[in-house]
Amino acid sequence: MNMMNYEVTVFTGSQAGAWTFNNIDLTLVNEEGNSAHTVISGWYLLPLFGQCKTTVSCPESLGKLVRLELKKEPWLTLQHSWFPDKIEVLCREESTTYTFPIYEWIVDSRMHCFMEGTARIPNDNSSPSNERYNNWEVEQRRAQYQWDVYEKGIPHCMKADAFQELPYDVRFSLTKTVETGYTAAKALIELKLEQFALSEKKWTSMDDISKLVSVHEPPVTAYVKAHWKEDAFFGYQYLNGTNPIKIQRCAALPENFPVSENEVCLKSGVNLADEIKKGNIFLCDYKSLDGLPSNNIGGRNHFLVAPFVLLHRTSNDELLPIAIQLRQKPGPYNPVFYPSDSEYDWLLAKIFVRSADFNEFELNAHLLRTHLLAEVYTMALMRNLPLVHPLYKLLMPHTRYTIQINYLARTLLISKTGVFTQFASAGAGLMDILRRSLESMTYRSLCIPDDIEDRGMRDVPNYYYRDDGLRLWDIIYRFVQKVLGHYYKTDVLVCGDKELQNWIGDIFEHGFYKREESGIPQKFTTVDEVVKFVTMVIFSCSAQHSAVNTGQFDIGGWMPNSPSSLQLAPPTKKGETNEKWMLDTFPGISTTVQSLAAIWLLSKQSTDDVLLGQYTRDYFTEEFPCQAIKEFQEELDKLSDDIQNRNSKLALAYTYLDPKVVVNSVSI
């Protein structure tokens, strides 16, 4: 009797420790539940052999294969972890190849099941056995990925009381672990600042600060150092610095910001009221920082203000600050500062603003809007979508390392002993800032086209974050539209996909506390709604994180431009400040070097980073989504070329949204 032979190729991952010496029991399963199996010797899964090939023989055809089952047998009672990438099964007699994507650590001897790789939504006339398996898979992961409340009022996170409780599949690779071992000592040594870490001294001269940072001074930091006092560069940072989502067009002055028309320095014959009507006046309001407690650093109270900043777009397209008020409540001891004031009055006002901006951007623009929400998207994905779901396949590359990096952030940055808590002015009030920011957050503010429109920033010149971000959003949107549109042919399919609806429901509840006024969808009713939301998720986890994270040391490496804390209270009247006052206001030497070490580590790239558009794992197996990925990559390459060509003509290049810089996920 002729036997039906199935040629099986096992692809083990290339990362350190992926191979195993345990035997593997492999079973092929068809639509009716019939099966055939073989045992693969662990010796053939060692790195020496690369791909492992074997044959499963059956007396007759199994027909269409729908899943395979893997069971790792211990060797002499020893369990050795294994990370298979995928398994391909070729039936030559039927000229059919089946691909089973896996990309998971198998660390025990229980049965693990994996579906054939064709992406499917629940409405695709799935067999009852497949539906039961998908439900079983999701329930297994819900038990593994459980929600937890770190602090009330901020997005929920994964429950893990110790690093060892994180699932293997979300942990760093060995390379990433070695390179990003988060210790302040490591960063201090790299920056050659370790001898200053315990210094209790204040700064006594600008030369001393300059010598400190000259050991490691990237080109952008050198530019910042040369231009940080200039009003034009102060304004430029609101467009292309680490917090490019703060500024908005001013339609009317706030009542508690009593700017004097006579004091505002505008070009002769130019009137403030007229410039407001023309759309040339812009406002930054840091009210989320108002009323927070002072942070005690090294036995001294450090100060954080909640300023107003008014800026003017000039006829030569510069964005210049024209008025600053350092507290929200006006009064005789809260003057409005103008460029016409004394050198150090005006400079100190800008320094207090820059410190406020550092604290607000780190907690809102960076931690909340990218890190914490990315974990919500990841957790909802793991808890609700099976491996065969097209959205799972589409979003998995954008979840890489997010859960572990956030575990480290909660442990080492924002905990009671964390770096931010200890060395930033907002350390004592950081949870208040996160709560306030989440309470005021809207869905539109997370979508860059809507956000730009709502802030009135569509036609502002030299706004490279907007220019590159909008193009990147459009490229991602078209890619998502192609891929998801291939599976969701009608809105009816969206409405009927319970797995998809559970995903967005989890996000609405655990990320946004079911706050309807946020505008976050509670459910999806159309394909367009899904495409936009998924575009936002991918953009936030990749491009937006790059925009607010990558330049931290570039911009903040010169401490006077972005101090994490300030030792003196803001001036209450004019004409008293000088250089010594400014130096005494800066954070002390120890606080400075500890903060520099933190932003150095947070900005540092890893050699195993995966960039936007790169796919190291073949979750999709069908021709259509694979072709869509190629077209996506081509569009990203074109955008990168355009950005680099533009940057070659700029005095200060804007690189943070270049696809060749943007990492695929929140991983640092």
C-alpha positions in Angstrom: 0.0 0.0 0.0 1.3 3.5 -0.9 1.9 5.7 2.1 1.2 9.4 2.2 4.3 11.2 3.3 4.3 14.7 4.9 7.8 16.3 4.9 8.1 18.4 8.0 10.7 21.2 8.4 11.2 22.7 11.9 12.7 26.2 12.0 14.2 27.0 15.5 14.7 30.6 16.4 18.2 32.2 16.0 18.3 33.9 19.3 20.5 32.7 22.2 19.0 29.7 24.0 16.4 29.0 21.4 17.5 25.4 20.7 16.7 22.4 22.9 17.9 18.8 23.5 14.5 17.6 24.6 12.6 15.3 22.2 9.5 16.7 20.5 6.3 14.8 19.9 4.7 16.3 16.8 1.2 15.6 15.7 -0.6 16.8 12.5 -4.4 17.2 12.8 -6.9 17.6 10.0 -10.4 19.1 9.9 -12.1 16.0 11.2 -9.7 15.6 14.1 -7.7 12.7 12.5 -4.0 12.8 13.0 -0.6 11.4 12.6 2.5 12.0 14.7 6.2 11.5 14.9 8.9 12.0 17.5 11.8 14.4 16.7 15.0 13.7 18.5 16.2 16.7 20.5 19.7 16.2 19.1 18.4 17.3 15.7 17.2 20.6 17.2 20.6 21.7 18.4 22.2 24.7 16.5 24.7 22.3 14.7 21.9 21.0 12.5 20.1 24.3 11.7 16.7 23.4 10.2 15.4 20.0 11.3 13.7 17.8 8.7 11.6 14.7 9.3 8.8 12.8 7.6 5.4 11.8 8.9 3.9 8.9 7.0 0.2 7.9 6.9 -1.7 5.1 5.2 -3.9 7.7 3.5 -4.2 11.4 3.0 -5.2 13.5 6.0 -6.7 16.0 3.7 -6.6 19.6 4.8 -4.3 20.2 7.8 -5.7 22.7 10.3 -3.3 22.5 13.3 -0.4 20.8 14.8 0.3 19.8 18.3 3.7 19.9 20.0 4.8 18.3 23.2 8.3 18.6 24.6 9.5 15.6 26.5 12.0 16.1 29.3 15.4 14.4 29.0 16.3 12.5 32.1 13.6 14.7 33.9 15.4 17.9 32.7 13.2 20.5 30.9 15.1 22.6 28.4 13.3 25.6 26.9 12.7 25.7 23.1 11.8 28.6 20.8 10.5 27.4 17.4 9.9 30.0 14.8 7.6 28.0 12.5 7.0 24.6 11.1 6.4 23.9 7.4 4.6 20.7 6.2 4.9 19.7 2.5 2.7 17.0 1.0 4.3 16.4 -2.4 1.6 14.0 -3.5 -0.9 16.8 -3.1 1.4 19.7 -4.1 0.4 21.5 -0.9 2.5 23.3 1.7 1.2 24.3 5.1 2.9 26.8 7.3 2.4 27.0 11.1 3.8 30.2 12.6 4.7 29.6 16.3 7.2 32.2 17.7 6.6 31.2 21.3 8.7 29.7 24.0 7.8 26.2 24.9 9.1 25.6 28.5 7.1 22.7 29.8 5.8 19.3 28.8 2.2 20.0 28.2 0.6 19.9 24.8 0.8 23.1 22.7 -1.4 23.6 19.7 -0.8 25.9 16.7 -3.2 26.7 13.9 -2.3 26.7 10.2 -1.1 30.2 9.4 -3.8 31.5 7.1 -5.3 34.5 8.9 -9.0 34.2 9.7 -11.7 36.2 11.5 -14.4 34.4 13.5 -17.0 34.8 10.8 -15.0 32.8 8.2 -17.1 29.7 8.5 -14.6 28.2 10.9 -15.2 24.6 12.0 -16.6 24.1 15.5 -13.4 22.4 16.5 -11.3 25.4 15.4 -13.6 27.8 17.2 -13.3 25.7 20.4 -9.5 25.7 20.0 -9.4 29.5 19.5 -11.5 30.0 22.6 -9.3 27.7 24.6 -6.2 29.5 23.4 -7.6 32.9 24.5 -8.7 31.5 27.9 -5.2 30.2 28.4 -3.6 33.5 27.7 -6.2 35.4 29.9 -5.0 33.3 32.8 -1.4 34.2 31.9 -1.9 37.9 31.2 -4.0 39.3 34.0 -4.8 43.0 34.6 -3.5 44.9 37.6 -3.9 48.4 39.0 -0.5 50.0 39.7 -2.1 53.3 40.8 -5.7 54.4 40.6 -6.5 56.8 37.8 -3.7 55.6 35.4 -4.0 52.9 32.8 -4.0 49.4 34.1 -1.0 47.1 33.5 0.0 43.5 33.6 0.0 41.8 37.0 3.5 40.8 37.9 5.0 41.2 41.4 8.4 40.1 40.2 10.3 40.0 36.9 10.3 36.2 37.0 6.5 36.3 36.7 6.5 37.9 33.3 5.8 35.3 30.5 8.9 34.2 28.6 7.3 35.5 25.4 7.4 39.1 26.5 10.9 39.2 28.0 14.0 40.7 26.5 16.3 38.7 24.4 19.7 38.0 25.9 21.2 40.7 23.7 18.7 43.2 24.9 19.1 42.2 28.5 22.9 42.7 28.4 22.7 46.0 26.5 19.9 47.6 28.6 20.7 46.4 32.0 19.1 49.4 33.7 21.6 50.7 36.2 22.4 54.3 36.8 26.0 53.1 37.6 26.3 51.8 34.0 25.2 55.0 32.4 27.4 57.1 34.8 30.4 55.1 33.8 29.6 55.4 30.0 29.3 59.2 30.4 32.3 59.3 32.7 30.3 61.0 35.4 30.6 58.5 38.2 32.8 60.7 40.4 30.1 63.3 40.5 27.2 61.1 41.4 27.3 61.8 45.2 28.4 65.4 45.0 26.3 67.8 47.2 27.7 70.9 45.6 26.0 73.5 43.5 27.2 74.8 40.1 29.5 77.8 40.4 30.0 78.5 36.7 28.7 77.7 33.3 32.2 76.5 32.4 31.9 73.7 35.0 28.6 72.6 33.4 30.2 72.7 30.0 33.1 70.5 31.1 30.7 68.0 32.6 28.8 67.3 29.4 31.7 67.6 27.0 32.8 64.0 27.6 29.8 62.8 25.5 28.3 65.5 23.4 26.4 64.4 20.3 26.2 66.9 17.4 22.6 67.9 18.3 23.6 68.5 22.0 26.5 70.7 20.8 24.0 72.7 18.7 21.7 73.0 21.7 24.6 74.1 23.9 25.4 76.9 21.4 21.9 78.1 20.9 19.9 77.4 24.1 19.6 81.0 25.2 18.2 82.2 21.9 14.5 82.9 21.7 14.2 81.4 18.2 15.6 78.1 19.4 13.3 78.2 22.5 10.3 78.5 20.1 11.8 75.9 17.7 11.7 73.2 20.4 7.9 73.4 20.6 7.8 72.3 17.0 10.6 69.8 16.8 11.8 69.1 20.3 10.8 66.3 22.6 7.3 67.7 23.3 6.0 68.7 19.9 2.3 68.2 20.9 2.1 71.0 23.4 1.8 74.2 21.4 -1.6 75.4 20.0 -2.8 78.4 18.1 -4.2 81.1 20.4 -7.7 82.3 19.6 -8.0 84.4 22.8 -5.7 85.1 25.7 -6.7 83.3 28.9 -8.2 85.5 31.5 -5.6 84.5 34.0 -2.7 85.5 31.7 -2.8 89.4 31.7 -0.4 90.2 28.9 0.2 93.9 28.4 -0.1 95.1 24.8 2.5 97.8 25.6 5.0 95.3 26.9 4.8 92.8 24.1 7.8 93.1 21.8 6.4 92.9 18.2 7.6 94.5 15.0 6.8 98.1 14.8 3.2 98.7 13.6 2.2 95.1 14.5 -0.6 94.8 17.0 -1.1 91.8 19.3 -4.9 91.6 18.8 -4.5 91.8 15.1 -1.8 89.0 15.2 -4.2 86.8 17.2 -6.9 87.3 14.5 -4.3 86.5 11.8 -3.4 83.2 13.6 0.1 84.2 14.3 0.0 83.9 18.1 0.4 80.6 19.9 0.0 79.4 23.4 1.4 76.7 25.7 -0.5 76.2 29.0 0.9 73.9 31.6 -2.1 73.9 33.9 -1.7 70.2 34.5 1.3 71.0 36.7 -0.6 73.5 38.9 -0.8 73.0 42.7 1.5 70.0 42.9 3.6 69.4 46.0 7.3 70.3 46.0 9.7 67.5 45.7 12.4 67.1 48.3 15.7 66.2 46.6 18.8 65.9 48.8 17.1 67.5 51.7 16.0 70.6 49.7 12.7 71.5 48.2 12.8 71.7 44.4 10.3 73.8 42.5 8.0 73.2 39.6 5.9 75.9 38.0 2.7 75.8 35.8 3.5 78.5 33.3 1.8 80.2 30.4 3.9 80.8 27.3 2.9 83.1 24.4 4.7 82.9 21.1 4.6 84.9 17.9 5.2 83.7 14.4 7.2 86.4 12.8 7.3 87.6 9.2 10.4 85.5 8.6 8.7 82.4 10.0 10.5 82.2 13.3 8.5 81.3 16.4 9.5 83.6 19.2 8.4 83.7 22.9 6.9 87.1 23.7 5.4 86.6 27.2 5.8 84.2 30.0 3.9 83.9 33.3 5.2 81.2 35.6 2.2 80.5 37.7 -1.5 80.1 36.8 -2.9 82.6 39.2 -2.0 86.3 38.3 -1.0 88.7 40.9 1.7 91.2 42.0 4.1 88.4 43.0 3.6 86.5 39.7 4.8 89.0 37.0 4.5 88.4 33.3 8.0 88.3 31.8 8.9 89.8 28.5 12.0 89.7 26.2 12.5 93.4 27.1 13.2 92.5 30.7 16.7 92.1 32.0 18.8 89.3 30.5 18.6 87.0 33.5 14.9 87.8 34.3 14.0 86.6 30.8 16.5 83.8 30.7 15.3 82.4 34.1 11.7 82.6 33.0 12.6 80.4 30.0 14.6 78.0 32.2 11.6 77.5 34.5 9.4 76.9 31.4 11.9 74.4 30.0 12.0 72.5 33.4 8.2 72.4 33.5 8.2 71.1 29.9 10.7 68.4 30.8 8.5 67.1 33.6 5.2 67.3 31.7 6.5 65.8 28.5 8.2 62.8 30.4 5.0 62.0 32.2 2.3 62.8 29.6 3.7 62.8 26.1 6.2 60.0 26.8 5.2 57.7 29.6 1.4 58.0 29.4 0.7 58.4 25.7 3.2 55.9 24.5 4.4 53.5 27.2 1.4 53.0 29.4 -1.1 53.0 26.6 1.1 50.6 24.5 0.9 48.1 27.4 -2.9 48.4 27.4 -3.0 47.7 23.6 -0.7 44.8 24.1 -2.5 43.3 27.1 -5.9 43.6 25.3 -4.3 41.9 22.2 -2.9 38.9 24.2 -6.1 38.5 26.2 -8.6 38.6 23.3 -7.2 37.6 20.0 -6.0 34.1 18.9 -2.9 33.6 16.8 -4.9 33.2 13.6 -6.7 36.5 13.9 -5.3 39.0 11.3 -5.2 41.8 13.9 -3.1 39.7 16.1 -0.6 39.0 13.2 -0.7 42.7 12.3 0.0 44.1 15.8 2.3 41.6 17.4 5.5 43.3 15.9 4.4 46.5 17.7 4.2 44.8 21.1 7.9 43.6 21.3 9.4 44.1 24.7 6.7 46.6 25.8 5.5 44.7 28.9 9.0 44.2 30.2 10.2 47.8 29.6 7.1 49.1 31.4 7.7 46.7 34.3 11.2 48.2 34.6 9.8 51.7 34.3 7.4 51.2 37.1 10.2 49.6 39.2 13.1 51.8 38.5 11.7 55.2 37.2 8.4 56.0 38.9 8.4 53.9 42.0 9.0 55.6 45.4 12.7 54.9 44.9 12.7 55.5 41.2 15.0 57.9 39.4 12.2 60.3 38.3 10.7 60.3 41.7 14.0 61.1 43.3 15.5 63.6 40.9 12.7 65.4 39.1 10.7 68.4 40.4 7.5 66.5 39.6 8.6 63.4 41.5 6.2 64.0 44.4 3.2 64.7 42.2 3.9 62.5 39.2 0.8 60.3 39.8 -1.3 63.5 39.9 0.1 64.6 36.6 -0.6 61.2 35.0 -4.2 61.2 36.4 -4.9 64.7 35.1 -3.4 64.0 31.7 -5.5 60.8 31.3 -8.6 62.6 32.4 -8.2 65.3 29.8 -6.9 62.9 27.0 -9.0 62.5 23.9 -9.0 60.0 21.1 -8.4 62.9 18.6 -5.3 64.0 20.5 -3.8 60.5 19.8 -4.4 60.7 16.1 -1.9 63.1 14.6 -4.1 64.4 11.7 -6.9 65.3 14.2 -4.4 66.6 16.8 -2.7 68.9 14.3 -6.1 70.2 13.2 -7.4 70.7 16.7 -4.3 72.6 17.8 -4.5 74.9 14.7 -1.0 73.8 13.6 -1.6 72.7 10.0 0.1 75.7 8.3 2.9 76.6 10.7 6.2 76.5 8.8 9.3 74.5 9.8 7.1 72.0 11.8 9.0 68.8 10.8 7.3 66.7 13.4 4.0 67.5 11.7 5.3 67.1 8.2 7.0 63.7 8.7 4.3 62.5 11.2 1.4 63.1 8.8 3.2 61.3 5.9 4.1 58.4 8.2 0.5 58.3 9.5 -0.8 58.1 5.9 1.6 55.4 5.0 0.6 53.3 8.0 -3.1 54.0 7.3 -2.9 52.7 3.8 -1.0 49.6 4.9 -3.6 48.8 7.6 -6.4 49.5 5.2 -5.0 47.0 2.7 -4.4 44.3 5.2 -7.6 44.5 7.3 -9.7 45.3 4.3 -8.6 42.0 2.8 -10.3 40.2 5.7 -13.2 42.6 6.6 -15.0 42.9 3.3 -18.1 44.5 5.0 -19.0 46.4 8.1 -21.2 43.4 9.1 -18.1 41.3 9.5 -16.7 43.9 11.9 -19.8 44.0 14.0 -19.9 40.2 14.2 -16.3 39.7 15.3 -16.6 39.1 19.0 -12.8 38.8 19.4 -12.3 42.2 17.8 -15.1 43.8 19.9 -13.6 42.3 23.1 -10.2 43.8 22.2 -11.5 47.4 21.9 -13.8 46.8 25.0 -10.7 45.9 27.1 -8.9 49.0 25.9 -11.8 51.3 26.6 -12.2 49.8 30.1 -8.6 49.3 31.3 -6.9 52.1 29.4 -9.5 54.9 29.6 -11.7 53.9 32.5 -14.8 53.8 30.3 -14.7 57.5 30.0 -17.1 58.3 27.1 -16.0 61.9 26.8 -12.5 60.7 25.7 -14.0 59.7 22.3 -12.2 56.3 22.5 -14.4 53.7 20.7 -16.4 51.4 22.9 -17.1 49.1 20.0 -16.4 49.0 16.3 -19.3 49.3 13.8 -17.4 49.9 10.5 -14.2 48.9 8.8 -13.1 52.5 8.7 -13.3 52.8 12.5 -11.1 49.7 12.9 -8.5 51.0 10.4 -8.2 54.4 12.0 -7.9 53.0 15.5 -5.3 50.3 14.5 -3.4 53.0 12.6 -3.3 55.1 15.8 -2.0 52.1 17.8 0.8 51.4 15.4 1.7 55.1 15.1 1.7 55.5 18.9 3.8 52.5 19.5 6.4 53.3 16.9 6.5 56.8 15.4 5.1 58.8 18.3 7.3 57.0 20.8 10.3 57.8 18.6 9.3 61.4 18.3 9.2 61.9 22.1 11.9 59.5 23.2 14.8 59.3 20.8 15.9 62.9 21.2 15.9 63.0 25.0 19.7 63.2 25.4 20.1 65.3 22.2 17.9 68.0 23.7 18.4 67.4 27.4 22.1 66.5 27.4 22.9 70.2 27.9 21.2 70.5 31.3 20.5 74.2 31.3 18.2 73.7 28.3 16.1 71.0 30.0 16.7 70.8 33.8 14.8 68.0 35.6 14.4 70.2 38.7 15.2 73.6 40.0 16.4 74.5 43.5 15.1 78.1 43.9 11.6 79.4 43.7 10.7 81.4 40.6 11.4 85.2 40.8 8.4 87.2 42.3 9.6 90.5 41.0 11.8 91.8 38.3 15.3 93.3 38.3 16.9 91.1 41.0 18.3 88.1 39.1 21.9 87.6 37.8 24.1 84.7 36.7 24.7 83.5 40.3 20.9 83.4 40.9 20.6 81.3 37.7 23.4 78.9 38.8 21.9 78.5 42.3 18.5 77.7 40.6 19.9 74.9 38.5 19.8 71.4 40.0 22.8 70.4 42.0 25.7 68.4 40.5 24.4 65.0 41.8 20.9 65.6 40.6 22.2 66.8 37.2 24.4 63.7 36.6 21.7 61.3 37.8 19.2 62.8 35.4 21.6 62.8 32.5 22.3 59.1 33.2 18.6 58.4 33.1 17.9 60.2 29.8 21.1 58.7 28.3 19.8 55.2 29.0 16.2 56.0 27.8 17.6 57.4 24.5 20.0 54.6 23.8 19.2 52.2 20.9 19.8 48.5 21.1 21.6 46.4 18.4 18.6 44.1 18.2 16.0 46.9 17.6 13.5 46.1 14.9 12.6 49.2 12.9 9.2 50.1 11.5 8.5 48.0 8.4 11.0 45.3 9.3 9.4 41.9 10.0 11.7 39.3 11.7 8.7 36.9 12.2 6.4 35.7 9.4 3.1 35.9 11.2 1.3 36.3 7.8 1.6 33.4 5.4 -0.7 34.4 2.5 0.5 36.2 -0.6 -1.8 39.3 -0.2 -0.6 40.6 3.2 3.0 39.7 2.4 2.7 41.8 -0.8 1.2 44.6 1.3 4.2 44.5 3.6 6.5 44.9 0.7 4.6 47.9 -0.6 4.6 49.3 3.0 8.4 48.9 3.1 8.8 50.7 -0.2 6.8 53.7 0.9 8.8 53.9 4.1 12.0 53.8 2.1 10.8 56.7 0.0 9.8 58.7 3.0 13.2 58.1 4.6 15.0 59.3 1.4 12.8 62.4 1.3 13.5 63.2 5.0 17.3 62.7 4.6 17.3 64.9 1.5 15.5 67.7 3.4 17.7 67.3 6.4 20.8 67.8 4.3 19.7 71.4 3.8 18.9 72.2 7.4 21.2 73.6 10.1 19.6 71.2 12.6 18.3 68.0 11.1 15.1 66.5 12.3 15.6 62.7 12.3 13.2 61.3 14.9 10.5 60.3 12.4 12.8 58.9 9.8 11.7 55.3 9.3 15.3 54.2 9.5 15.3 55.5 13.1 11.8 54.6 14.2 11.6 51.4 16.2 8.6 49.1 15.7 7.5 49.1 19.3 7.9 50.7 22.7 11.0 48.8 23.7 13.2 51.4 25.6 
